């Protein structure tokens, strides 16, 4: 997936400024994408040069004029072609997931505490997650629910496992 395609998708929902697009991403973690304004604006310039979006300056009540971006027919085609590409399993690049993968390298008490902490984090995200009005949001909720179930299962395994001997010093 690429940021320009995510931006085209967000613009398919309606015109927006770069600032608006950043906030749409933040409000909807189900998109599976996050970007900083320093990434969004250059991507918008590339989309503009490529003819995938148009830009119009609009007056703003707060500060300088807003640059509002809209999809062009070429942008709609590009977005449609990207959507039609074959689906593949996501390949996460997430430090938090990597830390969870190495839980066994931590002492038992710390593992238990990390699982409690992670479960609470997932439960809070589930509470904030809106009901499934789109496929992406329904998928996000299922992923969060499975993460919560995984944390519970790991805690149960840890509680049932025999005590570990202290590590040699």
C-alpha positions in Angstrom: 0.0 0.0 0.0 1.2 3.5 -0.6 0.3 6.8 1.0 -0.8 8.3 -2.3 -3.4 5.6 -2.7 -4.6 6.1 0.9 -4.9 9.8 0.1 -6.9 9.0 -3.1 -9.2 6.8 -1.0 -9.8 9.5 1.6 -10.4 12.1 -1.2 -12.9 9.7 -2.7 -15.0 10.4 0.4 -14.9 14.2 -0.3 -12.6 17.1 -0.9 -10.1 17.9 1.9 -7.0 19.8 2.8 -3.8 18.0 3.9 -4.6 18.9 7.5 -8.1 17.3 7.1 -6.6 14.2 5.6 -4.2 13.8 8.5 -7.0 14.1 10.9 -9.2 11.6 9.0 -6.3 9.1 9.3 -6.0 9.7 13.0 -9.7 9.3 13.7 -10.0 6.0 11.8 -7.3 3.5 12.8 -9.2 0.9 10.8 -7.5 2.4 7.7 -4.3 0.8 8.9 -2.3 3.8 7.9 -0.8 6.8 9.6 1.3 9.6 8.2 2.7 12.9 9.2 2.0 16.2 7.4 5.6 16.2 6.2 4.7 13.0 4.3 1.2 14.0 3.3 2.0 17.3 1.6 4.7 15.9 -0.7 2.4 13.0 -1.7 -0.3 15.5 -2.5 2.1 17.5 -4.7 3.0 14.3 -6.6 -0.7 13.4 -7.1 -1.3 17.0 -8.3 1.6 16.8 -10.8 0.4 13.4 -12.0 -3.1 14.8 -12.7 -4.8 12.6 -10.0 -6.0 15.5 -7.9 -6.8 19.2 -8.4 -6.2 21.9 -5.9 -8.2 25.0 -5.2 -7.4 27.7 -2.7 -10.3 28.4 -0.3 -10.7 31.2 2.2 -10.2 30.2 5.7 -11.7 31.9 8.8 -8.6 30.9 10.7 -5.3 31.8 9.1 -4.1 31.5 5.5 -6.2 30.2 2.6 -6.8 26.4 2.7 -5.6 24.2 -0.2 -8.5 21.9 -0.9 -7.8 18.8 -2.9 -10.3 16.9 -5.1 -10.1 13.7 -7.1 -9.9 13.9 -10.9 -11.3 11.2 -13.2 -7.7 10.0 -13.5 -7.4 9.8 -9.7 -10.7 7.8 -9.5 -9.3 5.4 -12.2 -6.0 5.0 -10.4 -7.7 4.4 -7.1 -10.0 1.8 -8.7 -7.1 0.0 -10.3 -5.3 -0.1 -6.9 -8.4 -1.5 -5.2 -8.6 -4.2 -7.9 -5.0 -5.4 -7.2 -4.9 -8.9 -5.6 -5.1 -8.9 -1.8 -2.2 -10.2 0.3 -1.7 -10.7 4.0 -0.5 -7.5 5.7 3.2 -7.5 6.7 3.4 -5.4 9.9 6.4 -3.4 10.7 5.6 -2.6 14.3 8.0 -2.3 17.2 5.2 -3.1 19.7 4.3 -6.3 17.9 8.0 -7.3 17.8 8.2 -6.7 21.6 5.2 -9.0 22.1 7.0 -11.6 20.0 9.9 -11.7 22.5 7.8 -11.9 25.7 9.5 -15.2 26.6 12.8 -13.3 27.0 11.4 -11.4 29.9 11.0 -12.6 33.5 7.6 -14.2 34.3 6.4 -11.3 36.4 7.2 -8.8 33.8 5.6 -10.9 31.1 2.4 -11.1 33.1 2.4 -7.3 33.7 3.1 -6.6 30.0 0.1 -8.9 29.0 -2.2 -7.0 31.5 -0.9 -3.7 30.1 -1.5 -4.8 26.5 -4.9 -6.2 27.2 -6.0 -2.9 28.8 -4.6 -1.0 25.8 -6.6 -3.2 23.4 -9.7 -3.0 25.5 -9.5 0.8 25.5 -9.1 0.8 21.7 -12.1 -1.5 21.4 -14.2 0.9 23.5 -13.2 3.8 21.3 -13.7 1.9 18.1 -16.9 2.8 16.3 -19.4 0.2 15.3 -18.7 -1.6 12.0 -20.2 0.8 9.5 -17.6 -0.2 6.9 -15.7 -3.4 6.1 -12.5 -1.8 7.4 -14.0 -0.9 10.7 -15.6 -4.3 11.2 -12.1 -5.8 10.4 -10.5 -3.5 12.9 -12.9 -4.6 15.6 -12.3 -8.3 14.9 -8.5 -7.7 15.0 -8.8 -5.9 18.4 -11.1 -8.7 19.8 -8.6 -11.4 18.6 -5.8 -9.4 20.3 -7.7 -9.3 23.5 -8.4 -13.0 23.3 -4.7 -13.7 22.6 -3.7 -11.7 25.7 -6.2 -13.6 27.8 -4.9 -17.0 26.5 -1.3 -16.0 27.1 -2.0 -15.0 30.6 -3.8 -18.3 31.2 -0.9 -20.3 29.8 1.5 -18.3 32.0 -0.6 -18.9 35.1 -0.8 -22.6 34.4 2.9 -23.0 33.6 5.3 -24.4 36.3 7.4 -21.9 38.1 10.7 -21.1 36.4 14.0 -21.5 38.3 15.8 -18.2 38.9 18.2 -17.2 36.2 21.9 -17.7 37.0 23.8 -14.5 37.8 
